[in-house]
Amino acid sequence: MARPNRRRLLVALVLLAGAVLAYLAFRPAPVAVEAALADLGPLRVTVDWIGKTRVRDRYQVAAPVAGELARPERRPGDRVRRGEVLGRIAGAAASPLDPRTRAELLARREAARAGLAEAESALERAQAAAALARGDAARAVALGRADGLSPQALEAARAGATMREEEVHMTTGALRRTQAELAGVEAALGGGRGGGGPVEVLAPADGLVLRVARESGGPVAQGAPLFELGEPGRLEVVLDLPTSDAVRLRPGQAALATGWGGAGALAAVVRRIEPSAYTKVSPLGVEEQRVDVLLDPSGPGWEALGDGYALDVQVVVESLAEAVRVPSSALFRAGDGWALYAVEQGRARRRAVEVSARGEGRAALAAGLRPGERVVLHPGDELAEGVRLRVR
């Protein structure tokens, strides 16, 4: 009886070995994946966009009259001073001013002169107030060092000095606009030279010639653009952000500009979010609501840039001191939430996770994963719960 039992046992072992070999031969091969470790550390949440620099104080110079424009001698990059001749337009004799137009221009010139006097007085008052505020701030600092002044009063004194300086800047701009208006009226009147002499196109302010709209002479219509003036040393950065990103920004938030062609990042600060949005068609043909966000340069390095330069901007909207971090490429949508695949004993285990923030190519998780666990990067359709993995 022992021999038949041994024969049956041998047959069973052969069948079992065959089944094991068949399973090993036909089971799915492990899926090759890339993996990364979840770690614990800080995370910055940023809004990333492509920005463009522009001159903050820009002056558009247009043809004050219709006529024949002489070939401009000014070229981009030339520095000019207020009142210098940018170009000349002939043809005043062929198209003399009628009495009504001339009377209107004379009245506008008198109004511009009166406005110029008011603007000059306003600037003097603003400068005097700024000087007084600077003195108050300096005295406040001295008292603060001697513990004779509260921190709130010291901060108020500094804020007052800053506001007075901004008033000087605003009144300076108003003065320049009034000067430009007066220069335009003077040019329309022929600079006070009557008759058929050429009309001179004058620079409304000090600065550099940024653009020359007409490189050669020829007929021009009244109001045709001729020159753009500005000071490249006073730049701002413009971001045309989707409104869904713009609502996350606030004035005073820090920003970093990269991809500008030099080494390192340039610092900037959000100055203003424009109150009105506009419609813009994306490269994919989708209409989007955008809003302009203005940033002020802060720190060195900006002197290498000019008007209209492109750069990559990151605005820091939140900073987490410590969070469980995973690469953003490990996440995928699962209904209304997020999920990922963890690597456990060589197999894929699907985890539902709670994402609290995203930034810098990583995501912060509030729940669902522990530091030190491995996650699959770039999960594809071939992954499922329990699939064997081969980590590259």
C-alpha positions as CSV (number, residue, x, y, z in Angstrom):
1,M,0.0,0.0,0.0
2,A,2.9,2.4,0.6
3,R,4.0,2.3,-3.0
4,P,0.7,3.5,-4.6
5,N,0.6,6.3,-2.0
6,R,4.1,7.4,-2.9
7,R,3.1,7.3,-6.6
8,R,0.1,9.5,-6.0
9,L,2.2,11.9,-3.9
10,L,4.8,12.1,-6.7
11,V,2.1,12.9,-9.3
12,A,0.6,15.6,-7.0
13,L,4.0,17.2,-6.6
14,V,4.6,17.1,-10.4
15,L,1.1,18.7,-11.0
16,L,1.8,21.3,-8.3
17,A,5.2,22.2,-9.8
18,G,3.6,22.5,-13.3
19,A,0.9,24.8,-11.9
20,V,3.5,27.0,-10.2
21,L,5.6,27.1,-13.4
22,A,2.5,28.0,-15.5
23,Y,1.6,30.7,-13.1
24,L,5.1,32.2,-13.1
25,A,5.1,31.9,-17.0
26,F,1.8,33.6,-17.6
27,R,1.5,36.1,-14.7
28,P,1.8,39.8,-15.7
29,A,5.3,41.2,-15.7
30,P,6.0,43.9,-13.1
31,V,5.3,47.4,-14.2
32,A,8.5,49.6,-14.4
33,V,8.0,52.8,-12.5
34,E,9.9,55.7,-11.1
35,A,9.5,56.4,-7.4
36,A,10.4,59.1,-4.8
37,L,10.3,59.4,-1.1
38,A,7.8,61.5,0.8
39,D,9.7,63.8,3.1
40,L,9.0,66.4,5.8
41,G,10.1,70.0,5.2
42,P,9.1,73.6,4.3
43,L,7.1,74.5,1.2
44,R,6.4,77.8,-0.6
45,V,3.1,78.2,-2.4
46,T,3.6,80.4,-5.5
47,V,1.7,81.8,-8.4
48,D,3.9,81.3,-11.5
49,W,3.5,83.3,-14.7
50,I,5.4,85.0,-17.5
51,G,5.9,88.7,-16.9
52,K,7.1,91.7,-18.9
53,T,8.9,94.8,-17.9
54,R,7.8,98.2,-18.9
55,V,8.9,101.7,-18.2
56,R,6.8,103.1,-15.4
57,D,6.7,106.7,-16.7
58,R,6.1,106.6,-20.5
59,Y,5.4,109.5,-22.8
60,Q,3.8,109.1,-26.2
61,V,4.7,111.9,-28.5
62,A,2.3,112.3,-31.4
63,A,2.3,114.7,-34.4
64,P,0.7,118.0,-33.3
65,V,-0.3,118.9,-36.9
66,A,-0.6,117.2,-40.2
67,G,2.2,117.8,-42.7
68,E,5.5,116.6,-44.1
69,L,7.7,115.0,-41.4
70,A,11.4,115.6,-41.9
71,R,13.6,112.5,-41.4
72,P,14.0,112.2,-37.6
73,E,17.5,112.6,-36.3
74,R,16.7,110.9,-32.9
75,R,17.3,107.2,-32.5
76,P,16.3,104.7,-29.8
77,G,18.6,105.1,-26.9
78,D,19.3,108.8,-27.4
79,R,18.9,110.8,-24.2
80,V,16.9,114.0,-24.5
81,R,15.9,116.8,-22.2
82,R,12.5,118.4,-21.9
83,G,11.9,121.0,-24.6
84,E,14.5,119.6,-27.0
85,V,13.5,119.1,-30.6
86,L,12.6,115.6,-31.6
87,G,11.5,116.2,-35.1
88,R,10.0,118.9,-37.5
89,I,6.8,118.9,-39.5
90,A,6.6,121.2,-42.5
91,G,3.4,122.3,-44.1
92,A,2.1,124.9,-41.7
93,A,2.1,127.5,-44.5
94,A,0.1,125.2,-46.8
95,S,-2.5,124.5,-44.0
96,P,-2.7,127.7,-41.9
97,L,-4.7,127.8,-38.8
98,D,-8.1,129.3,-39.1
99,P,-9.0,132.1,-36.7
100,R,-11.3,129.9,-34.6
101,T,-8.7,127.1,-34.2
102,R,-6.0,129.6,-33.4
103,A,-8.2,131.2,-30.8
104,E,-8.9,127.9,-29.2
105,L,-5.2,127.0,-29.1
106,L,-4.4,130.3,-27.5
107,A,-7.0,129.7,-24.9
108,R,-5.7,126.2,-24.3
109,R,-2.1,127.6,-23.9
110,E,-3.3,130.1,-21.3
111,A,-5.1,127.3,-19.4
112,A,-2.0,125.1,-19.7
113,R,0.2,127.9,-18.4
114,A,-2.1,128.4,-15.4
115,G,-2.2,124.7,-14.8
116,L,1.6,124.6,-14.9
117,A,1.9,127.3,-12.3
118,E,-0.5,125.4,-10.0
119,A,1.4,122.2,-10.6
120,E,4.7,123.9,-9.7
121,S,3.3,125.3,-6.5
122,A,1.8,121.9,-5.6
123,L,5.2,120.3,-6.2
124,E,6.9,122.9,-3.9
125,R,4.4,122.2,-1.2
126,A,4.8,118.5,-1.5
127,Q,8.6,118.8,-1.4
128,A,8.4,120.9,1.7
129,A,6.0,118.5,3.4
130,A,8.3,115.6,2.5
131,A,11.3,117.3,3.9
132,L,9.4,118.0,7.2
133,A,8.2,114.4,7.3
134,R,11.7,113.1,6.8
135,G,12.9,115.3,9.7
136,D,10.0,114.0,11.9
137,A,10.9,110.4,11.0
138,A,14.6,111.0,11.8
139,R,13.7,112.5,15.2
140,A,11.3,109.6,15.8
141,V,14.1,107.1,15.1
142,A,16.3,108.9,17.6
143,L,13.6,108.9,20.2
144,G,12.9,105.2,19.5
145,R,16.5,104.3,20.2
146,A,16.3,106.1,23.5
147,D,13.0,104.3,24.4
148,G,11.3,107.6,24.3
149,L,8.8,106.7,21.7
150,S,6.5,103.7,21.2
151,P,7.0,101.4,18.2
152,Q,3.5,102.4,16.9
153,A,4.5,106.1,16.8
154,L,7.8,105.3,15.2
155,E,6.0,103.3,12.5
156,A,3.5,106.1,11.9
157,A,6.3,108.6,11.5
158,R,8.0,106.4,8.9
159,A,4.7,105.8,7.1
160,G,4.1,109.5,7.0
161,A,7.5,110.1,5.4
162,T,6.8,107.5,2.8
163,M,3.4,109.0,2.0
164,R,4.9,112.4,1.6
165,E,7.5,111.0,-0.8
166,E,4.8,109.4,-2.9
167,E,3.0,112.8,-3.0
168,V,6.2,114.3,-4.4
169,H,6.2,111.6,-7.1
170,M,2.5,112.2,-7.9
171,T,2.9,116.0,-8.1
172,T,6.0,115.6,-10.2
173,G,4.0,113.4,-12.7
174,A,1.2,116.0,-12.7
175,L,3.7,118.7,-13.4
176,R,5.2,116.7,-16.3
177,R,1.7,116.1,-17.8
178,T,1.0,119.8,-17.6
179,Q,4.3,120.6,-19.2
180,A,3.5,118.1,-22.0
181,E,0.1,119.7,-22.6
182,L,1.7,123.1,-22.8
183,A,4.4,121.8,-25.1
184,G,1.8,120.3,-27.4
185,V,-0.1,123.5,-27.6
186,E,3.1,125.5,-28.3
187,A,3.9,123.0,-31.0
188,A,0.5,123.4,-32.6
189,L,0.9,127.1,-32.6
190,G,4.3,126.8,-34.3
191,G,6.4,127.5,-31.2
192,G,5.4,131.1,-31.3
193,R,6.8,131.7,-34.7
194,G,3.8,132.2,-36.9
195,G,3.8,132.0,-40.7
196,G,4.7,128.9,-42.6
197,G,7.8,127.7,-40.7
198,P,8.1,124.0,-39.7
199,V,6.4,122.9,-36.5
200,E,8.8,121.5,-34.0
201,V,8.0,118.3,-32.1
202,L,9.4,118.9,-28.6
203,A,10.3,116.4,-25.9
204,P,7.7,116.6,-23.1
205,A,10.1,115.3,-20.4
206,D,13.7,114.2,-19.7
207,G,14.4,110.6,-20.6
208,L,15.6,108.2,-23.3
209,V,14.0,107.7,-26.7
210,L,12.5,104.2,-26.4
211,R,10.9,103.9,-29.9
212,V,10.8,105.9,-33.1
213,A,7.6,105.1,-35.0
214,R,8.8,106.8,-38.2
215,E,12.4,106.1,-39.2
216,S,12.1,108.1,-42.4
217,G,10.4,111.3,-43.5
218,G,7.0,111.6,-45.2
219,P,3.5,112.8,-44.7
220,V,1.9,112.3,-41.3
221,A,-1.6,112.8,-40.0
222,Q,-2.3,114.9,-36.9
223,G,-2.1,112.6,-33.9
224,A,0.0,110.0,-35.6
225,P,2.5,108.4,-33.1
226,L,6.1,109.6,-33.6
227,F,8.2,108.8,-30.5
228,E,8.0,107.1,-27.1
229,L,10.1,108.5,-24.3
230,G,10.8,107.1,-20.9
231,E,13.4,106.4,-18.2
232,P,14.4,102.7,-18.2
233,G,15.8,103.1,-14.7
234,R,12.2,103.2,-13.5
235,L,10.8,99.8,-14.4
236,E,7.7,97.9,-13.3
237,V,6.7,94.3,-14.1
238,V,3.3,93.4,-15.6
239,L,1.6,90.0,-15.1
240,D,-1.6,89.4,-17.1
241,L,-2.9,86.7,-14.7
242,P,-6.1,84.8,-15.0
243,T,-8.5,86.1,-12.5
244,S,-8.6,82.8,-10.6
245,D,-4.9,83.3,-9.8
246,A,-5.0,87.1,-9.3
247,V,-7.5,86.8,-6.4
248,R,-4.8,85.0,-4.4
249,L,-2.4,87.9,-4.5
250,R,-2.2,90.9,-2.2
251,P,-0.1,94.1,-2.3
252,G,3.2,93.7,-0.5
253,Q,3.7,90.0,-1.3
254,A,7.3,89.0,-2.3
255,A,8.1,87.8,-5.8
256,L,11.1,86.4,-7.6
257,A,12.0,86.9,-11.3
258,T,14.0,84.2,-13.1
259,G,14.7,83.4,-16.7
260,W,15.7,86.9,-17.5
261,G,19.1,85.9,-19.0
262,G,21.4,86.5,-16.0
263,A,22.4,84.4,-13.0
264,G,20.2,84.3,-9.9
265,A,16.8,85.6,-9.2
266,L,15.7,89.2,-9.0
267,A,13.5,90.4,-6.1
268,A,10.2,92.2,-6.6
269,V,7.1,93.2,-4.6
270,V,3.5,93.2,-5.6
271,R,2.4,96.9,-5.8
272,R,-1.2,96.7,-7.2
273,I,-3.8,94.4,-8.6
274,E,-5.8,96.3,-11.3
275,P,-9.5,96.6,-10.3
276,S,-10.8,95.7,-13.8
277,A,-10.4,92.5,-15.8
278,Y,-10.4,92.0,-19.5
279,T,-10.9,89.2,-22.0
280,K,-7.9,87.6,-23.7
281,V,-7.7,84.7,-26.1
282,S,-5.2,82.1,-25.1
283,P,-2.9,80.4,-27.6
284,L,-5.3,77.5,-27.6
285,G,-8.1,79.8,-28.7
286,V,-9.9,79.9,-25.3
287,E,-11.3,83.2,-24.0
288,E,-10.0,83.9,-20.6
289,Q,-10.6,86.7,-18.1
290,R,-7.3,88.3,-17.2
291,V,-6.2,91.1,-14.9
292,D,-3.0,93.0,-14.8
293,V,-0.8,92.8,-11.6
294,L,1.9,95.3,-11.2
295,L,5.2,94.5,-9.4
296,D,7.9,96.9,-8.3
297,P,11.6,95.8,-8.6
298,S,13.4,95.4,-5.3
299,G,17.1,95.0,-4.9
300,P,20.0,94.9,-7.4
301,G,20.2,93.4,-10.8
302,W,17.3,95.2,-12.5
303,E,19.6,97.7,-14.1
304,A,20.5,95.1,-16.8
305,L,16.9,95.0,-18.0
306,G,15.1,97.4,-20.3
307,D,11.6,98.1,-21.5
308,G,9.6,95.0,-22.7
309,Y,11.9,92.3,-21.4
310,A,10.3,88.9,-20.6
311,L,10.9,87.0,-17.4
312,D,9.5,84.2,-15.3
313,V,7.9,85.4,-12.1
314,Q,7.0,83.6,-8.9
315,V,4.8,85.4,-6.4
316,V,4.9,83.8,-3.0
317,V,1.3,83.6,-1.6
318,E,2.0,81.2,1.3
319,S,4.9,79.7,3.2
320,L,4.6,76.4,5.1
321,A,7.2,75.8,7.8
322,E,6.8,72.1,7.8
323,A,4.6,69.7,5.7
324,V,4.6,66.2,4.3
325,R,5.8,66.8,0.7
326,V,5.6,64.6,-2.4
327,P,6.3,65.5,-6.0
328,S,3.2,66.9,-7.8
329,S,3.8,64.4,-10.6
330,A,2.7,61.6,-8.2
331,L,-0.8,62.9,-7.8
332,F,-3.8,62.2,-10.0
333,R,-7.5,63.1,-9.8
334,A,-9.9,60.7,-8.1
335,G,-13.4,62.1,-8.2
336,D,-13.4,65.4,-6.4
337,G,-10.2,64.6,-4.6
338,W,-6.6,63.5,-5.1
339,A,-4.9,60.1,-4.9
340,L,-1.5,58.5,-5.5
341,Y,0.1,55.1,-5.5
342,A,2.4,54.1,-2.7
343,V,5.0,51.4,-3.1
344,E,4.4,48.6,-0.5
345,Q,6.4,45.4,-0.7
346,G,6.9,45.7,-4.4
347,R,3.2,46.4,-5.1
348,A,1.1,49.5,-5.9
349,R,-1.3,50.5,-3.2
350,R,-3.7,53.3,-4.0
351,R,-4.1,56.0,-1.4
352,A,-6.6,58.8,-1.2
353,V,-4.7,61.9,0.1
354,E,-5.7,65.4,1.2
355,V,-3.7,68.1,-0.6
356,S,-3.3,71.3,1.5
357,A,-1.0,73.3,-0.8
358,R,1.0,73.0,-4.0
359,G,4.1,74.9,-5.1
360,E,7.7,74.5,-6.4
361,G,6.8,71.3,-8.1
362,R,5.7,69.6,-4.9
363,A,2.5,69.2,-2.9
364,A,1.9,69.3,0.8
365,L,-0.3,66.5,2.1
366,A,-2.6,67.0,5.2
367,A,-3.6,63.3,5.4
368,G,-3.1,59.9,3.6
369,L,0.7,59.5,3.7
370,R,3.6,59.4,6.2
371,P,7.1,60.8,5.7
372,G,9.5,58.1,4.4
373,E,7.0,56.2,2.2
374,R,7.7,55.8,-1.4
375,V,5.3,57.0,-4.1
376,V,5.0,56.3,-7.8
377,L,5.9,59.2,-10.1
378,H,3.8,59.8,-13.3
379,P,1.3,57.0,-12.7
380,G,-0.2,55.6,-15.9
381,D,-3.3,53.7,-16.9
382,E,-1.4,50.3,-16.4
383,L,-1.3,50.9,-12.7
384,A,-4.0,49.5,-10.4
385,E,-4.4,48.3,-6.8
386,G,-2.0,45.5,-6.1
387,V,-0.1,45.6,-9.4
388,R,3.5,44.4,-9.0
389,L,6.1,47.1,-9.5
390,R,9.7,47.2,-10.6
391,V,11.2,50.5,-9.4
392,R,13.8,51.9,-11.8
